[in-house]
């Protein structure tokens, strides 16, 4: 089983739609969960950063973490064409001695928001 | 807003040559990282660096790779003898503390011919 799994898409939605992006993971040591946005041939841009289970909202973005199911989600409300990018879920153990805090990335989901 | 910068943006080199990729992390950050992304693949961890020493490295980070913080601002990744399979985007990241957010630079695209 891969450490982090993510549907690669591509996902195409109309402008204004609610987008749901998801990842599953296998390592129960992960306790920090991130979503990055990456445009083509650019560096990952941090969107959301959460610790342990729960929800976090920032503007149009909501991140959810369910550690019991090893499942994380990112919701984008009122999607815009500028949201078209690849979305990377990522996670780390955050300093546990065996793994320090290297970030493990999912393969990314390609999103297109059509005007 | 402070950001991680990387130079050059694109480096072309011949197989067997040495390359040095440079990064300037965010100024008050203490933890530094290199990741790479082969075209079409996921971002992969290479190495983490804290207090002037490597804290963790992946199996990709073999003897051909080294990192250095030569002064108070720069953080470098050296590949001693490049191979075709080293062609990738290399990202530097920095973080203020263990378990904190990691901020990524724009990347250096390395092409080995």
Interface residues (C-beta under 8 A of the other chain):
Chain A: X32 X34 X36 X41 X42 X43 X44 X45 X46 X49 X88 X90 X92 X94 X95 X99 X100 X101 X102 X103 X104 X105 X106 X107 X108
Chain B: X4 X6 X31 X33 X35 X41 X42 X43 X44 X45 X48 X55 X56 X58 X89 X91 X93 X95 X98 X99 X101 X102 X103 X104 X105 X106 X107 X109
